[in-house]
Amino acid sequence: MPQADFLFTSESVSEGHPDKVCDRISDEIVDLFLAAEPQARVAAETLTTTNRIVIAGEVRGPASVTPERIEHAAREAVKAIGYEQDGFHWRTAKVEVLLHAQSGDIAMGVDKDGAGDQGIMF
C-alpha cells in the first residue's frame, strides 16, 4: 500500500498559557487527595477564564479534603505561576469547586478493571 502524504502538526504552549494553568491546578488537586489518602481516586478537570477558576469532576477520597482546602490549593498554584493581574489574580479570582463523589458504577468498574478512562498505562 503506498504511503500517503500528510501534514503532522502539534501545539506546544508555555507556562502561563490557560491550558498549563488548568493542568497545574488539577495536578495540585490530585496531589492534595493523594497526600491525604494514597488510594484516593480523582478525576478533576479545571477551567479558567477572566477572574474565575472552576474545578469539576468525581473523587473518591477522604472528607478531610474540603472545598476550602481545594480552593486554597488552586490559589497557591496560580500564585506560584505568578498571576497577579486585574483580570486574573490568585487572591481575587472566584473559585468554584464542583467535585462530587465518584459514582458507584464507575467505582465498581475501576475496582474490578483498573483505571478506566482516567489512567496512564506504560
DSSP file (Angstrom, degrees, kcal/mol; ACC not computed):
  #  RESIDUE AA STRUCTURE BP1 BP2  ACC     N-H-->O    O-->H-N    N-H-->O    O-->H-N    TCO  KAPPA ALPHA  PHI   PSI    X-CA   Y-CA   Z-CA
    1    1 A M              0   0    0      0, 0.0     2,-0.1     0, 0.0     0, 0.0   0.000 360.0 360.0 360.0 127.3    0.0    0.0    0.0
    2    2 A P        -     0   0    0      0, 0.0     2,-0.4     0, 0.0     0, 0.0  -0.378 360.0-114.4 -69.3 144.6    1.6    3.4   -1.0
    3    3 A Q        -     0   0    0     -2,-0.1     2,-0.2     1,-0.0     0, 0.0  -0.658  30.4-136.6 -80.0 128.5    2.2    5.8    1.8
    4    4 A A        -     0   0    0     -2,-0.4     2,-0.2     1,-0.1    -1,-0.0  -0.546  18.0-112.0 -83.6 148.8    0.1    8.9    1.5
    5    5 A D        +     0   0    0     -2,-0.2     2,-0.3     2,-0.0    -1,-0.1  -0.575  45.6 168.0 -74.7 142.5    1.5   12.4    2.1
    6    6 A F        -     0   0    0     -2,-0.2     2,-0.5     2,-0.0     0, 0.0  -0.980  34.0-123.3-151.5 162.6    0.2   14.1    5.2
    7    7 A L        -     0   0    0     -2,-0.3     2,-0.5     2,-0.0    -2,-0.0  -0.946  21.4-158.6-111.1 124.8    0.9   17.1    7.4
    8    8 A F        +     0   0    0     -2,-0.5     2,-0.3     2,-0.0    -2,-0.0  -0.903  17.3 173.6-104.5 126.8    1.6   16.5   11.0
    9    9 A T        +     0   0    0     -2,-0.5     2,-0.3     2,-0.0    -2,-0.0  -0.918   7.1 177.9-128.5 157.4    1.0   19.4   13.4
   10   10 A S        -     0   0    0     -2,-0.3     2,-0.4     2,-0.0    -2,-0.0  -0.977  22.7-125.9-151.5 162.2    1.1   19.8   17.1
   11   11 A E        -     0   0    0     -2,-0.3     2,-0.4     2,-0.0    -2,-0.0  -0.903  17.7-172.9-113.0 139.4    0.7   22.6   19.6
   12   12 A S        -     0   0    0     -2,-0.4     2,-0.3     2,-0.0    -2,-0.0  -0.993   8.1-170.4-130.3 126.2    3.1   23.5   22.4
   13   13 A V        -     0   0    0     -2,-0.4     2,-0.2     4,-0.1     3,-0.1  -0.832  12.3-134.3-117.0 155.6    2.2   26.1   24.9
   14   14 A S    >   -     0   0    0     -2,-0.3     3,-2.1     1,-0.2     6,-0.3  -0.504  42.2 -64.7-104.1 172.9    4.4   27.7   27.6
   15   15 A E  T 3  S+     0   0    0      1,-0.3    -1,-0.2    -2,-0.2     4,-0.0  -0.251 121.1  35.2 -55.5 138.9    4.0   28.5   31.2
   16   16 A G  T 3  S+     0   0    0      1,-0.4    -1,-0.3    -3,-0.1    65,-0.0   0.119  83.1 127.1  99.2 -20.0    1.2   30.9   31.9
   17   17 A H  S X> S-     0   0    0     -3,-2.1     4,-2.5     1,-0.1     3,-0.5  -0.452  72.9-116.7 -66.2 142.4   -1.0   29.6   29.0
   18   18 A P  H 3> S+     0   0    0      0, 0.0     4,-2.6     0, 0.0     5,-0.2   0.841 114.7  55.7 -52.9 -36.3   -4.5   28.8   30.2
   19   19 A D  H 3> S+     0   0    0      1,-0.2     4,-2.3     2,-0.2     5,-0.1   0.926 110.5  44.6 -61.9 -43.3   -4.0   25.1   29.4
   20   20 A K  H <> S+     0   0    0     -3,-0.5     4,-2.6    -6,-0.3    -1,-0.2   0.894 111.9  52.7 -67.8 -39.8   -0.9   24.9   31.5
   21   21 A V  H  X S+     0   0    0     -4,-2.5     4,-2.4     2,-0.2    -2,-0.2   0.938 111.3  46.7 -60.5 -46.5   -2.6   26.8   34.4
   22   22 A C  H  X S+     0   0    0     -4,-2.6     4,-2.7    -5,-0.2     5,-0.2   0.913 112.0  50.1 -62.9 -43.2   -5.5   24.4   34.4
   23   23 A D  H  X S+     0   0    0     -4,-2.3     4,-2.6    -5,-0.2    -1,-0.2   0.914 110.4  50.6 -60.8 -42.2   -3.2   21.4   34.3
   24   24 A R  H  X S+     0   0    0     -4,-2.6     4,-2.1     2,-0.2    -2,-0.2   0.914 111.5  47.4 -63.1 -43.5   -1.2   22.8   37.2
   25   25 A I  H  X S+     0   0    0     -4,-2.4     4,-2.0     2,-0.2    -2,-0.2   0.943 112.5  48.7 -64.1 -47.2   -4.3   23.3   39.3
   26   26 A S  H  X S+     0   0    0     -4,-2.7     4,-2.4     1,-0.2    -2,-0.2   0.905 109.9  52.8 -59.4 -41.4   -5.7   19.9   38.5
   27   27 A D  H  X S+     0   0    0     -4,-2.6     4,-2.7     1,-0.2    -1,-0.2   0.908 107.6  51.4 -59.5 -42.3   -2.3   18.4   39.4
   28   28 A E  H  X S+     0   0    0     -4,-2.1     4,-2.2     2,-0.2    -1,-0.2   0.880 109.3  50.6 -63.1 -37.7   -2.4   20.2   42.8
   29   29 A I  H  X S+     0   0    0     -4,-2.0     4,-2.1     2,-0.2    -2,-0.2   0.928 110.9  48.1 -66.8 -44.6   -5.8   18.8   43.5
   30   30 A V  H  X S+     0   0    0     -4,-2.4     4,-2.7     1,-0.2     5,-0.2   0.942 112.7  49.1 -59.3 -47.4   -4.7   15.2   42.7
   31   31 A D  H  X S+     0   0    0     -4,-2.7     4,-2.3     1,-0.2    -1,-0.2   0.881 107.7  55.2 -60.1 -39.0   -1.7   15.7   44.9
   32   32 A L  H  X S+     0   0    0     -4,-2.2     4,-1.2     2,-0.2    -1,-0.2   0.927 112.1  42.4 -60.9 -46.0   -3.9   17.1   47.7
   33   33 A F  H  X S+     0   0    0     -4,-2.1     4,-2.4     1,-0.2     3,-0.2   0.924 114.5  50.0 -67.0 -44.4   -6.1   14.0   47.7
   34   34 A L  H  < S+     0   0    0     -4,-2.7    -2,-0.2     1,-0.2    -1,-0.2   0.838 106.8  55.1 -67.3 -31.5   -3.2   11.5   47.4
   35   35 A A  H  < S+     0   0    0     -4,-2.3    -1,-0.2    -5,-0.2    -2,-0.2   0.861 114.8  40.4 -66.4 -34.1   -1.3   13.1   50.2
   36   36 A A  H  < S+     0   0    0     -4,-1.2    -2,-0.2     1,-0.3    -1,-0.2   0.800 137.2   9.5 -83.0 -30.5   -4.4   12.6   52.4
   37   37 A E    ><  -     0   0    0     -4,-2.4     3,-2.5    -5,-0.1    -1,-0.3  -0.799  61.4-156.7-154.4 103.9   -5.2    9.1   51.1
   38   38 A P  T 3  S+     0   0    0      0, 0.0    -4,-0.1     0, 0.0    -3,-0.1   0.712  97.4  52.0 -57.9 -21.1   -2.8    7.2   48.8
   39   39 A Q  T 3  S+     0   0    0     -6,-0.1    -5,-0.1     2,-0.1    -6,-0.0   0.276  82.8 129.2 -97.8  11.3   -5.7    5.1   47.4
   40   40 A A    <   -     0   0    0     -3,-2.5     2,-0.5    -7,-0.2    21,-0.2  -0.216  50.2-142.1 -62.6 155.3   -7.9    8.1   46.6
   41   41 A R  E     -A   60   0A   0     19,-2.8    19,-2.9    -8,-0.0     2,-0.4  -0.988  21.0-179.9-122.2 129.9   -9.3    8.4   43.1
   42   42 A V  E     +A   59   0A   0     -2,-0.5     2,-0.5    17,-0.2    17,-0.2  -0.982  20.4 174.9-137.1 122.7   -9.5   11.8   41.5
   43   43 A A  E     +A   58   0A   0     15,-2.9    15,-1.4    -2,-0.4     2,-0.5  -0.817  27.5 168.5-120.4  87.3  -10.9   12.8   38.1
   44   44 A A  E     -A   57   0A   0     -2,-0.5     2,-0.4    13,-0.2    13,-0.2  -0.886  17.0-171.3-110.4 128.8  -10.6   16.6   38.3
   45   45 A E  E     -A   56   0A   0     11,-3.4    11,-2.8    -2,-0.5     2,-0.4  -0.938   9.4-157.3-114.7 140.0  -11.0   19.0   35.3
   46   46 A T  E     -A   55   0A   0     -2,-0.4     2,-0.4     9,-0.2     9,-0.2  -0.947   9.1-172.9-122.6 140.2  -10.2   22.7   35.6
   47   47 A L  E     -A   54   0A   0      7,-2.5     7,-2.9    -2,-0.4     2,-0.4  -0.991   6.7-170.4-126.2 136.0  -11.4   25.6   33.6
   48   48 A T  E     +A   53   0A   0     -2,-0.4     2,-0.3     5,-0.2     5,-0.2  -0.967  15.5 149.6-126.3 147.7  -10.1   29.1   33.9
   49   49 A T  E >   -A   52   0A   0      3,-2.0     3,-2.1    -2,-0.4     2,-0.1  -0.836  62.3 -28.1-152.0-170.1  -11.3   32.4   32.4
   50   50 A T  T 3  S-     0   0    0      1,-0.3    38,-0.2    -2,-0.3    37,-0.1  -0.268 127.7 -22.3 -54.4 117.8  -11.2   36.0   33.4
   51   51 A N  T 3  S+     0   0    0     36,-2.1    43,-2.6     1,-0.1     2,-0.3   0.743 119.2 101.4  52.8  31.1  -11.2   36.1   37.2
   52   52 A R  E <   -Ab  49  94A   0     -3,-2.1    -3,-2.0    41,-0.2     2,-0.4  -0.996  45.1-174.5-148.0 140.4  -12.7   32.6   37.5
   53   53 A I  E     -Ab  48  95A   0     41,-2.9    43,-3.0    -2,-0.3     2,-0.5  -0.998   9.8-169.1-129.9 126.8  -11.4   29.1   38.3
   54   54 A V  E     -Ab  47  96A   0     -7,-2.9    -7,-2.5    -2,-0.4     2,-0.5  -0.978   2.0-171.8-120.2 125.0  -13.8   26.1   38.0
   55   55 A I  E     +Ab  46  97A   0     41,-2.9    43,-4.1    -2,-0.5     2,-0.3  -0.971  18.5 163.7-117.3 119.4  -12.8   22.7   39.3
   56   56 A A  E     +Ab  45  98A   0    -11,-2.8   -11,-3.4    -2,-0.5     2,-0.3  -0.907  15.4  79.3-135.1 159.4  -15.2   19.9   38.5
   57   57 A G  E     -Ab  44  99A   0     41,-1.2    43,-2.2    -2,-0.3     2,-0.4  -0.940  66.8 -56.0 144.2-162.7  -15.2   16.1   38.4
   58   58 A E  E     +Ab  43 100A   0    -15,-1.4   -15,-2.9    -2,-0.3     2,-0.3  -0.919  42.7 179.5-121.4 143.0  -15.5   13.0   40.5
   59   59 A V  E     -Ab  42 101A   0     41,-2.4    43,-2.7    -2,-0.4     2,-0.4  -0.974  22.9-163.5-139.1 153.9  -13.5   11.9   43.5
   60   60 A R  E     +A   41   0A   0    -19,-2.9   -19,-2.8    -2,-0.3    41,-0.1  -0.892  53.3 105.2-132.5 105.4  -13.3    9.1   46.0
   61   61 A G        -     0   0    0     -2,-0.4    -2,-0.1   -21,-0.2   -27,-0.1  -0.927  68.9 -46.2-165.4-176.7  -11.2   10.3   48.9
   62   62 A P    >   -     0   0    0      0, 0.0     3,-1.5     0, 0.0   -25,-0.1  -0.299  39.1-129.3 -71.6 147.7  -11.2   11.5   52.5
   63   63 A A  T 3  S+     0   0    0      1,-0.3     0, 0.0    -2,-0.0     0, 0.0   0.657 101.1  79.7 -66.4 -15.8  -13.6   14.0   53.8
   64   64 A S  T 3  S+     0   0    0      1,-0.2     2,-1.4     2,-0.1    -1,-0.3   0.709  73.6  80.8 -67.2 -17.9  -10.6   15.9   55.2
   65   65 A V  S <  S-     0   0    0     -3,-1.5    -1,-0.2     4,-0.1    -4,-0.1  -0.714  75.9-177.7 -88.6  89.8  -10.0   17.3   51.7
   66   66 A T     >  -     0   0    0     -2,-1.4     4,-2.2     1,-0.1     3,-0.2  -0.367  42.9-106.3 -87.1 163.2  -12.6   20.0   51.9
   67   67 A P  H  > S+     0   0    0      0, 0.0     4,-2.8     0, 0.0     5,-0.2   0.854 121.9  57.1 -56.1 -33.7  -13.7   22.5   49.3
   68   68 A E  H  > S+     0   0    0      2,-0.2     4,-2.3     1,-0.2     5,-0.1   0.908 107.0  46.7 -65.1 -41.3  -11.8   25.2   51.2
   69   69 A R  H  > S+     0   0    0      2,-0.2     4,-2.3    -3,-0.2    -1,-0.2   0.882 112.5  50.8 -66.9 -37.5   -8.6   23.2   51.0
   70   70 A I  H  X S+     0   0    0     -4,-2.2     4,-2.3     2,-0.2    -2,-0.2   0.928 110.4  48.8 -65.4 -45.0   -9.1   22.6   47.3
   71   71 A E  H  X S+     0   0    0     -4,-2.8     4,-2.5     1,-0.2    -2,-0.2   0.920 110.9  50.9 -59.8 -43.9   -9.7   26.3   46.8
   72   72 A H  H  X S+     0   0    0     -4,-2.3     4,-2.5     1,-0.2    -1,-0.2   0.918 109.5  50.0 -60.6 -43.7   -6.6   27.1   48.7
   73   73 A A  H  X S+     0   0    0     -4,-2.3     4,-2.0     1,-0.2    -1,-0.2   0.894 110.5  50.5 -62.5 -39.7   -4.5   24.7   46.6
   74   74 A A  H  X S+     0   0    0     -4,-2.3     4,-2.1     2,-0.2    -2,-0.2   0.932 111.2  47.7 -64.0 -45.5   -5.9   26.2   43.4
   75   75 A R  H  X S+     0   0    0     -4,-2.5     4,-2.6     1,-0.2    -2,-0.2   0.901 110.6  51.8 -62.5 -40.9   -5.0   29.7   44.6
   76   76 A E  H  X S+     0   0    0     -4,-2.5     4,-2.5     2,-0.2    -1,-0.2   0.876 108.1  52.0 -64.7 -36.7   -1.5   28.6   45.6
   77   77 A A  H  X S+     0   0    0     -4,-2.0     4,-1.6     2,-0.2    -1,-0.2   0.929 112.0  45.3 -64.0 -44.8   -0.9   27.1   42.2
   78   78 A V  H  X>S+     0   0    0     -4,-2.1     5,-1.8     1,-0.2     4,-1.5   0.888 112.6  52.0 -66.2 -38.8   -2.0   30.3   40.4
   79   79 A K  H  <5S+     0   0    0     -4,-2.6    -2,-0.2     1,-0.2    -1,-0.2   0.917 106.7  53.0 -62.0 -43.9    0.2   32.3   42.8
   80   80 A A  H  <5S+     0   0    0     -4,-2.5    -1,-0.2     1,-0.2    -2,-0.2   0.844 107.0  52.3 -62.5 -33.6    3.2   30.1   42.1
   81   81 A I  H  <5S-     0   0    0     -4,-1.6    -1,-0.2    -5,-0.1    -2,-0.2   0.840 118.6-116.0 -70.8 -32.3    2.8   30.7   38.4
   82   82 A G  T  <5 +     0   0    0     -4,-1.5     2,-0.7     1,-0.2    -3,-0.2   0.619  53.5 160.2 110.6  16.1    2.8   34.4   39.1
   83   83 A Y      < +     0   0    0     -5,-1.8     7,-1.7     1,-0.1    -1,-0.2  -0.610  12.2 140.5 -76.8 115.5   -0.7   35.7   38.1
   84   84 A E  E     +C   89   0B   0     -2,-0.7     5,-0.2     5,-0.2     2,-0.2  -0.106  30.5 125.7-142.9  37.3   -1.3   39.0   39.8
   85   85 A Q  E >  S-C   88   0B   0      3,-1.6     3,-0.5     1,-0.1    -2,-0.0  -0.515  72.2-109.8 -94.7 165.4   -3.2   41.0   37.1
   86   86 A D  T 3  S+     0   0    0      1,-0.2     3,-0.3    -2,-0.2    -1,-0.1   0.878 118.9  48.3 -59.5 -38.2   -6.5   42.7   37.4
   87   87 A G  T 3  S+     0   0    0      1,-0.3   -36,-2.1   -37,-0.1    -1,-0.2   0.655 129.5  14.5 -80.6 -15.9   -8.1   40.1   35.0
   88   88 A F  E <  S+C   85   0B   0     -3,-0.5    -3,-1.6   -38,-0.2     2,-0.4  -0.685  72.5 162.8-161.9 101.1   -6.7   37.1   36.8
   89   89 A H  E  >  -C   84   0B   0     -3,-0.3     4,-2.3    -5,-0.2     3,-0.2  -0.974  39.3-134.1-126.7 135.3   -5.2   37.3   40.3
   90   90 A W  T  4 S+     0   0    0     -7,-1.7   -11,-0.1    -2,-0.4    -6,-0.1   0.796 106.0  48.0 -60.1 -28.8   -4.7   34.4   42.7
   91   91 A R  T  4 S+     0   0    0      1,-0.1    -1,-0.2   -12,-0.0    -7,-0.1   0.868 121.7  29.4 -78.7 -36.3   -6.2   36.4   45.6
   92   92 A T  T  4 S+     0   0    0     -3,-0.2    -2,-0.2     2,-0.1    -1,-0.1   0.569  83.5 115.4-108.7 -10.6   -9.4   37.6   43.9
   93   93 A A  S  < S-     0   0    0     -4,-2.3     2,-0.4     1,-0.1   -41,-0.2  -0.343  71.3-115.1 -60.6 139.4  -10.4   35.1   41.3
   94   94 A K  E     -b   52   0A   0    -43,-2.6   -41,-2.9     2,-0.0     2,-0.5  -0.650  31.5-157.3 -75.9 128.6  -13.7   33.4   42.0
   95   95 A V  E     -b   53   0A   0     -2,-0.4     2,-0.5   -43,-0.2   -41,-0.2  -0.943   8.1-168.9-113.1 123.6  -13.0   29.7   42.6
   96   96 A E  E     -b   54   0A   0    -43,-3.0   -41,-2.9    -2,-0.5     2,-0.7  -0.953   5.5-160.7-111.0 126.8  -15.9   27.2   42.2
   97   97 A V  E     +b   55   0A   0     -2,-0.5   -41,-0.2   -43,-0.2   -43,-0.1  -0.924  18.0 167.3-108.7 110.9  -15.4   23.7   43.4
   98   98 A L  E     +b   56   0A   0    -43,-4.1   -41,-1.2    -2,-0.7     2,-0.3  -0.245  23.9 139.2-118.5  41.6  -17.8   21.3   41.8
   99   99 A L  E     -b   57   0A   0    -43,-0.3     2,-0.3   -44,-0.1   -41,-0.2  -0.666  26.5-178.5 -85.7 141.8  -16.3   18.0   42.7
  100  100 A H  E     -b   58   0A   0    -43,-2.2   -41,-2.4    -2,-0.3     3,-0.1  -0.874  36.5 -72.0-134.6 170.1  -18.7   15.2   43.8
  101  101 A A  E     -b   59   0A   0     -2,-0.3   -41,-0.2   -43,-0.2     3,-0.1  -0.302  57.4 -99.4 -63.9 142.2  -18.4   11.6   44.9
  102  102 A Q        -     0   0    0    -43,-2.7    -1,-0.1   -61,-0.1   -44,-0.0  -0.373  47.3-103.9 -59.7 135.9  -17.4    9.1   42.3
  103  103 A S     >  -     0   0    0      1,-0.1     4,-2.7    -3,-0.1     5,-0.2  -0.268  21.5-122.4 -63.4 149.7  -20.4    7.2   41.0
  104  104 A G  H  > S+     0   0    0      1,-0.2     4,-2.5     2,-0.2     5,-0.2   0.868 111.2  54.0 -60.6 -37.9  -20.9    3.7   42.3
  105  105 A D  H  > S+     0   0    0      2,-0.2     4,-2.2     1,-0.2    -1,-0.2   0.920 111.6  43.8 -64.5 -43.8  -20.9    2.3   38.8
  106  106 A I  H  > S+     0   0    0      2,-0.2     4,-2.8     1,-0.2     5,-0.3   0.929 112.9  52.3 -67.2 -43.3  -17.6    3.9   38.0
  107  107 A A  H  X S+     0   0    0     -4,-2.7     4,-2.8     1,-0.2    -2,-0.2   0.916 110.0  49.0 -57.7 -43.6  -16.1    2.8   41.3
  108  108 A M  H  X S+     0   0    0     -4,-2.5     4,-1.9     1,-0.2    -1,-0.2   0.921 112.6  47.5 -63.3 -43.9  -17.2   -0.8   40.8
  109  109 A G  H  X S+     0   0    0     -4,-2.2     4,-3.3     1,-0.2     5,-0.3   0.895 114.2  46.3 -64.5 -40.1  -15.7   -0.8   37.3
  110  110 A V  H  X S+     0   0    0     -4,-2.8     4,-2.0     2,-0.2    -2,-0.2   0.894 110.0  53.9 -70.3 -39.6  -12.4    0.7   38.5
  111  111 A D  H  < S+     0   0    0     -4,-2.8    -1,-0.2    -5,-0.3    -2,-0.2   0.902 119.9  34.5 -57.8 -40.2  -12.2   -1.7   41.4
  112  112 A K  H  < S+     0   0    0     -4,-1.9    -2,-0.2    -5,-0.2    -1,-0.2   0.911 133.4  20.9 -81.7 -45.4  -12.6   -4.6   39.0
  113  113 A D  H  < S-     0   0    0     -4,-3.3     2,-0.4     1,-0.3    -3,-0.2   0.506 100.2-115.6-112.4  -6.2  -10.7   -3.4   35.9
  114  114 A G  S  < S-     0   0    0     -4,-2.0    -1,-0.3    -5,-0.3    -2,-0.1  -0.851  72.2  -4.6 110.4-145.5   -8.3   -0.7   36.9
  115  115 A A  S >  S-     0   0    0     -2,-0.4     3,-1.8     1,-0.2    -1,-0.1   0.519  71.1-160.6 -76.7  -7.5   -8.1    3.0   35.9
  116  116 A G  G >   -     0   0    0      1,-0.3     3,-0.5    -7,-0.2    -1,-0.2  -0.413  68.6 -24.1  63.3-135.4  -10.9    3.1   33.4
  117  117 A D  G 3  S+     0   0    0      1,-0.2    -1,-0.3    -2,-0.1    -2,-0.1   0.390 134.3  67.0 -91.6   4.6  -10.6    6.2   31.1
  118  118 A Q  G <  S+     0   0    0     -3,-1.8    -1,-0.2     2,-0.0     2,-0.2   0.336  80.8  99.2-105.5   6.7   -8.5    8.2   33.7
  119  119 A G    <   -     0   0    0     -3,-0.5     2,-0.5    -4,-0.1    -5,-0.0  -0.551  59.0-144.0 -99.4 159.3   -5.4    6.1   33.7
  120  120 A I        -     0   0    0     -2,-0.2     2,-0.4     0, 0.0    -2,-0.0  -0.990  23.3-157.7-115.8 123.2   -2.0    6.3   32.0
  121  121 A M              0   0    0     -2,-0.5    -2,-0.0     1,-0.1     0, 0.0  -0.830 360.0 360.0-107.6 140.1   -0.6    3.0   31.1
  122  122 A F              0   0    0     -2,-0.4    -1,-0.1     0, 0.0     0, 0.0   0.318 360.0 360.0-122.2 360.0    3.1    2.1   30.5
